[in-house]
Amino acid sequence: MPNRCLALLWFLLLPLLPACSLLPTQQQAPEVFPADTLQQARQQSAELGRLRKLDTATPAQQQQIKQLDSSLQQFEQNAIRTASRLEKQGDWYDAAQVFQAATGVLPDSRTLNKAQQQFLQRRQLREERVRMELAIHRGEQLLHNAEAYQRLRQLKGPDVLSWLEQKNFQRKCSNSVKALQHHAQQALQRENYALAQRALKVTRKLYNHDPQQDEEQRKAIDHDLALANHRLRHSKRQTVRRAPKKKDSKRYIAELQQALKAGDLQSARQHLSRLRQESPQDPHLQPLQSRFQAQLSTRVKIAIKRGNELYSKGKIQQAVGVWREVQALDPDNVELETNIARAEKVLENLKALSASPGSEL
């Protein structure tokens, strides 16, 4: 009898077993860095910290400090490049994981912390925009529903919806109005007037479906919508005023070509910027821009290589001078910024060691 009961129980539970296999299993997040890379950077950071605490550093220890600095600098650059690549691919979460892992190893890195802060600001703006687009989409869907309800009333009479259905719809409209109004005000602060205008137009239409209309709220909506419309019209007028003049476009192109031919990238950058503003549709713009970028890339690579050679020879001040000179041409270059920050930190440390009592430096 017990065996028959167990068999019956097994028979009843058997159909449930496949469903259990479909339950989601907790998966670990993919590693943004190999474990050995993080461990190596952590050990190098600890060793560098130990050497910097020495009252007197021998020449061998000074060389070791430079090597450790260079290795950790490369770690920082790899982290920033990886996060940037993931961000461009739209993988914001993994990009954040990269920064979290890197700053966990080097919490005092100014370069990493600055790059992470800038990334978090961009992600915050992106999140606000996506949430606003979702709110607009929900508001537009409510307007479509209102139109459908109106068609049903024309077919079946005013009582086609129950009292509960009407209250639920009105509640959704009221909540959508508040959410959209909030998002629109944030967009106005960010000077994203086109998106604010789109949200406020939906908000104004939804407001008409609220039986308990608040006059102050209506005035606030109309005020924000008028502001967005005014800013957009002003922006369009500014665009018209900046309409390209054919003779100026030719002059900018000639000056840009002459600067590129002479290798004067500083002047070339200025002429290129003016050409973008005055004549963004000029067919010569793209080829000249590509030519400028190619020359700039070559100049930066040469400067970075030259600076690295000087750095490895202990001529750190000269390396900083080489990097700073080319940074004026490419101020947003992360590798240059990292190199300069790292070298200046080394100079500070070496200066502190030289000033220590009994220093051999």
C-alpha positions as CSV (number, residue, x, y, z in Angstrom):
1,M,0.0,0.0,0.0
2,P,2.8,2.6,0.8
3,N,4.5,1.8,-2.5
4,R,1.2,2.4,-4.3
5,C,0.8,5.8,-2.6
6,L,4.3,6.8,-3.5
7,A,3.7,5.8,-7.1
8,L,0.5,7.8,-7.2
9,L,2.3,10.8,-5.7
10,W,5.1,10.5,-8.2
11,F,2.5,10.3,-11.0
12,L,0.8,13.5,-9.8
13,L,4.1,15.4,-9.5
14,L,5.6,14.3,-12.7
15,P,3.8,16.8,-15.0
16,L,5.2,19.6,-12.8
17,L,8.8,18.7,-13.2
18,P,9.4,20.2,-16.7
19,A,7.9,23.5,-15.5
20,C,10.4,23.6,-12.7
21,S,13.3,23.4,-15.2
22,L,12.0,26.6,-16.9
23,L,12.4,28.7,-13.8
24,P,15.0,31.4,-14.3
25,T,18.3,30.7,-12.7
26,Q,20.4,33.5,-11.2
27,Q,23.3,34.2,-13.5
28,Q,26.4,36.1,-12.6
29,A,27.1,39.3,-14.4
30,P,29.8,38.9,-17.0
31,E,33.3,39.9,-15.9
32,V,34.3,43.2,-17.3
33,F,37.9,42.5,-16.5
34,P,39.7,39.2,-16.2
35,A,40.2,38.3,-12.5
36,D,44.0,38.2,-12.9
37,T,44.1,41.7,-14.5
38,L,42.2,43.1,-11.5
39,Q,44.4,41.2,-9.1
40,Q,47.6,42.4,-10.8
41,A,46.5,46.0,-10.8
42,R,45.5,45.7,-7.1
43,Q,48.9,44.3,-6.2
44,Q,50.7,47.0,-8.2
45,S,48.7,49.7,-6.5
46,A,49.6,48.3,-3.1
47,E,53.3,48.1,-4.0
48,L,53.3,51.6,-5.4
49,G,51.7,52.9,-2.2
50,R,54.4,51.2,-0.1
51,L,57.2,52.7,-2.2
52,R,55.8,56.2,-2.0
53,K,55.8,56.0,1.8
54,L,59.6,55.4,1.9
55,D,61.6,58.3,3.3
56,T,64.4,57.7,0.8
57,A,64.0,55.9,-2.5
58,T,67.0,54.2,-4.2
59,P,67.5,54.6,-8.0
60,A,66.1,51.1,-8.4
61,Q,63.0,51.9,-6.4
62,Q,62.6,55.1,-8.4
63,Q,62.6,53.1,-11.6
64,Q,60.1,50.7,-10.1
65,I,57.8,53.6,-9.2
66,K,57.9,54.7,-12.9
67,Q,57.2,51.2,-14.1
68,L,54.3,50.7,-11.7
69,D,52.9,54.2,-12.7
70,S,53.1,53.3,-16.3
71,S,51.4,49.9,-15.8
72,L,48.5,51.4,-13.8
73,Q,48.2,54.2,-16.3
74,Q,47.6,51.5,-19.0
75,F,45.0,49.9,-16.8
76,E,43.2,53.2,-16.5
77,Q,43.3,53.8,-20.2
78,N,42.0,50.2,-20.9
79,A,39.1,50.7,-18.5
80,I,38.1,54.0,-20.0
81,R,38.3,52.7,-23.6
82,T,36.3,49.6,-22.7
83,A,33.6,51.7,-20.9
84,S,33.5,54.1,-23.9
85,R,33.0,51.2,-26.4
86,L,30.2,49.7,-24.3
87,E,28.5,53.1,-24.0
88,K,28.6,53.6,-27.8
89,Q,27.1,50.1,-28.2
90,G,24.2,51.1,-25.9
91,D,25.4,48.8,-23.1
92,W,25.3,51.3,-20.3
93,Y,25.0,48.8,-17.5
94,D,28.2,46.9,-18.4
95,A,30.0,50.2,-18.9
96,A,29.0,51.2,-15.4
97,Q,30.3,47.8,-14.2
98,V,33.7,48.6,-15.9
99,F,34.0,51.8,-14.0
100,Q,32.9,50.2,-10.7
101,A,35.5,47.4,-11.1
102,A,38.3,49.8,-12.0
103,T,37.6,52.4,-9.3
104,G,37.3,49.5,-6.8
105,V,41.0,48.7,-7.6
106,L,42.2,52.3,-7.9
107,P,39.7,54.4,-5.7
108,D,42.0,57.4,-5.6
109,S,42.5,57.7,-9.3
110,R,41.6,61.2,-10.4
111,T,41.4,60.1,-14.1
112,L,39.1,57.2,-13.4
113,N,36.9,59.2,-11.0
114,K,36.6,62.1,-13.5
115,A,35.7,59.7,-16.4
116,Q,33.2,57.9,-14.2
117,Q,31.5,61.1,-13.1
118,Q,31.2,62.3,-16.6
119,F,29.8,58.9,-17.6
120,L,27.2,58.9,-14.8
121,Q,26.0,62.4,-15.9
122,R,25.5,61.2,-19.4
123,R,23.7,58.1,-18.2
124,Q,21.5,60.1,-16.0
125,L,20.5,62.4,-18.9
126,R,19.9,59.4,-21.1
127,E,17.7,57.7,-18.5
128,E,15.7,60.9,-18.1
129,R,15.1,61.1,-21.8
130,V,14.1,57.5,-22.1
131,R,11.7,57.8,-19.1
132,M,10.2,60.9,-20.7
133,E,9.7,59.1,-24.0
134,L,7.9,56.3,-22.2
135,A,5.7,58.8,-20.5
136,I,4.9,60.5,-23.8
137,H,4.1,57.1,-25.3
138,R,1.7,56.3,-22.5
139,G,0.0,59.6,-22.8
140,E,-0.4,59.2,-26.6
141,Q,-1.9,55.7,-26.0
142,L,-4.4,57.3,-23.6
143,L,-5.4,59.8,-26.3
144,H,-5.9,56.9,-28.7
145,N,-8.1,55.2,-26.1
146,A,-10.1,58.3,-25.6
147,E,-10.8,58.5,-29.4
148,A,-11.9,54.8,-29.3
149,Y,-14.2,55.4,-26.4
150,Q,-15.7,58.3,-28.3
151,R,-16.4,56.1,-31.3
152,L,-18.0,53.5,-28.9
153,R,-20.3,56.2,-27.4
154,Q,-21.4,57.2,-30.9
155,L,-22.3,53.5,-31.6
156,K,-23.7,52.4,-28.2
157,G,-24.6,55.6,-26.4
158,P,-23.1,57.5,-23.4
159,D,-23.3,54.5,-21.0
160,V,-21.0,52.2,-23.0
161,L,-18.4,52.5,-20.2
162,S,-19.2,51.6,-16.6
163,W,-18.7,54.1,-13.9
164,L,-15.6,52.2,-12.7
165,E,-14.1,52.1,-16.2
166,Q,-14.6,55.9,-16.5
167,K,-13.0,56.6,-13.2
168,N,-10.0,54.4,-14.0
169,F,-9.5,56.1,-17.3
170,Q,-9.7,59.6,-15.8
171,R,-7.3,58.6,-13.0
172,K,-4.8,57.4,-15.7
173,C,-5.2,60.6,-17.6
174,S,-4.6,62.7,-14.4
175,N,-1.5,60.8,-13.5
176,S,-0.2,61.0,-17.0
177,V,-0.7,64.8,-17.1
178,K,1.3,65.2,-13.8
179,A,4.2,63.0,-15.0
180,L,4.4,64.6,-18.4
181,Q,4.3,68.1,-16.9
182,H,7.2,67.2,-14.6
183,H,9.3,65.6,-17.5
184,A,8.6,68.7,-19.7
185,Q,9.9,71.1,-17.0
186,Q,13.1,69.0,-16.8
187,A,13.5,69.1,-20.6
188,L,13.0,72.9,-20.6
189,Q,15.8,73.2,-18.0
190,R,18.0,71.0,-20.2
191,E,17.1,73.3,-23.2
192,N,15.6,70.3,-25.0
193,Y,12.7,72.4,-26.3
194,A,11.6,70.0,-29.0
195,L,11.0,67.1,-26.6
196,A,9.4,69.4,-24.1
197,Q,7.0,70.8,-26.8
198,R,6.0,67.2,-27.8
199,A,5.3,66.3,-24.2
200,L,3.3,69.4,-23.4
201,K,1.1,69.0,-26.5
202,V,0.1,65.6,-25.3
203,T,-0.3,67.0,-21.8
204,R,-2.7,69.7,-23.0
205,K,-4.9,67.2,-24.8
206,L,-5.0,64.8,-21.8
207,Y,-5.9,67.7,-19.5
208,N,-9.2,68.2,-21.4
209,H,-10.2,64.6,-20.3
210,D,-9.9,65.5,-16.6
211,P,-13.3,66.3,-15.1
212,Q,-11.7,68.1,-12.1
213,Q,-9.7,70.6,-14.1
214,D,-7.4,72.8,-12.1
215,E,-7.2,76.3,-13.6
216,E,-3.7,76.9,-12.1
217,Q,-2.4,73.7,-13.6
218,R,-3.8,74.6,-17.0
219,K,-2.1,78.0,-16.8
220,A,1.2,76.3,-15.9
221,I,0.9,73.9,-18.9
222,D,0.1,76.7,-21.3
223,H,2.9,78.8,-20.0
224,D,5.5,76.0,-20.4
225,L,4.1,75.2,-23.9
226,A,4.4,78.8,-24.9
227,L,7.9,79.0,-23.6
228,A,8.9,75.8,-25.6
229,N,7.3,77.2,-28.7
230,H,9.1,80.6,-28.3
231,R,12.5,79.0,-27.8
232,L,12.0,76.8,-30.8
233,R,11.0,79.7,-33.0
234,H,14.0,81.7,-31.7
235,S,16.3,78.8,-32.5
236,K,14.9,78.6,-36.1
237,R,15.4,82.3,-36.6
238,Q,19.0,82.0,-35.4
239,T,19.5,79.2,-37.9
240,V,18.2,81.3,-40.7
241,R,20.5,84.2,-39.7
242,R,23.4,81.9,-39.8
243,A,22.6,80.8,-43.3
244,P,25.8,80.2,-45.2
245,K,27.2,82.8,-47.6
246,K,28.7,81.4,-50.7
247,K,31.7,83.8,-50.8
248,D,32.5,83.2,-47.1
249,S,32.3,79.5,-47.6
250,K,34.8,79.6,-50.4
251,R,37.1,81.7,-48.3
252,Y,36.9,79.4,-45.3
253,I,37.6,76.4,-47.6
254,A,40.7,78.1,-49.1
255,E,42.0,79.1,-45.7
256,L,41.4,75.6,-44.3
257,Q,43.1,73.9,-47.3
258,Q,46.1,76.3,-46.9
259,A,46.4,75.6,-43.1
260,L,46.2,71.8,-43.7
261,K,48.9,72.0,-46.4
262,A,51.1,74.0,-44.0
263,G,50.5,71.6,-41.1
264,D,49.0,74.4,-39.0
265,L,46.4,72.3,-37.3
266,Q,45.5,75.0,-34.7
267,S,44.4,77.4,-37.5
268,A,42.9,74.5,-39.4
269,R,40.7,73.6,-36.4
270,Q,39.4,77.2,-36.2
271,H,38.6,77.4,-40.0
272,L,36.9,74.0,-39.8
273,S,34.7,75.0,-36.9
274,R,33.7,78.2,-38.8
275,L,32.9,76.2,-41.9
276,R,30.7,73.8,-39.9
277,Q,28.7,76.7,-38.5
278,E,28.4,78.8,-41.7
279,S,28.1,76.1,-44.3
280,P,27.3,72.6,-42.8
281,Q,26.0,71.3,-46.1
282,D,29.0,72.2,-48.2
283,P,30.3,69.2,-50.1
284,H,33.9,70.1,-49.3
285,L,33.3,69.9,-45.5
286,Q,33.4,66.1,-45.1
287,P,36.6,65.5,-47.1
288,L,38.4,68.4,-45.4
289,Q,37.2,67.2,-42.0
290,S,38.5,63.7,-42.7
291,R,41.8,65.1,-43.8
292,F,42.1,67.2,-40.6
293,Q,41.3,64.2,-38.4
294,A,43.9,62.1,-40.2
295,Q,46.6,64.7,-39.7
296,L,45.5,65.2,-36.1
297,S,45.6,61.5,-35.4
298,T,49.1,61.2,-36.8
299,R,50.3,64.2,-34.8
300,V,48.8,62.9,-31.6
301,K,50.3,59.4,-32.1
302,I,53.7,60.8,-32.7
303,A,53.5,63.1,-29.7
304,I,52.3,60.2,-27.4
305,K,55.1,58.0,-28.7
306,R,57.7,60.7,-28.2
307,G,56.4,61.5,-24.8
308,N,56.4,57.9,-23.7
309,E,60.1,57.6,-24.9
310,L,61.0,60.6,-22.8
311,Y,59.0,59.3,-19.8
312,S,60.8,55.9,-20.0
313,K,64.1,57.7,-19.9
314,G,63.1,59.6,-16.8
315,K,62.7,62.9,-18.7
316,I,59.2,63.3,-17.3
317,Q,59.0,67.1,-17.4
318,Q,59.9,67.1,-21.1
319,A,57.3,64.4,-21.7
320,V,54.6,66.5,-20.1
321,G,55.6,69.4,-22.4
322,V,55.3,67.3,-25.5
323,W,51.9,66.0,-24.4
324,R,50.6,69.4,-23.4
325,E,51.6,70.9,-26.7
326,V,49.5,68.4,-28.7
327,Q,46.7,68.4,-26.2
328,A,45.9,72.0,-27.3
329,L,45.0,70.4,-30.7
330,D,43.0,67.5,-29.2
331,P,41.7,68.7,-25.8
332,D,39.2,65.8,-25.4
333,N,41.8,63.1,-25.9
334,V,41.5,60.7,-22.9
335,E,44.9,59.1,-23.4
336,L,46.7,62.5,-23.4
337,E,44.8,63.6,-20.3
338,T,45.7,60.4,-18.5
339,N,49.3,60.6,-19.4
340,I,49.7,64.1,-18.2
341,A,47.8,63.5,-15.0
342,R,49.9,60.4,-14.3
343,A,53.2,62.1,-15.1
344,E,52.4,65.2,-13.0
345,K,51.6,62.9,-10.1
346,V,55.0,61.2,-10.5
347,L,56.7,64.5,-10.5
348,E,55.0,65.5,-7.3
349,N,56.0,62.2,-5.6
350,L,59.6,62.5,-6.8
351,K,59.8,66.1,-5.6
352,A,58.5,65.0,-2.2
353,L,61.1,62.2,-2.0
354,S,63.8,64.6,-3.0
355,A,62.9,67.0,-0.3
356,S,62.9,64.2,2.3
357,P,65.8,64.2,4.9
358,G,68.7,62.0,3.8
359,S,67.4,61.7,0.3
360,E,69.9,60.4,-2.3
361,L,68.0,62.2,-5.1
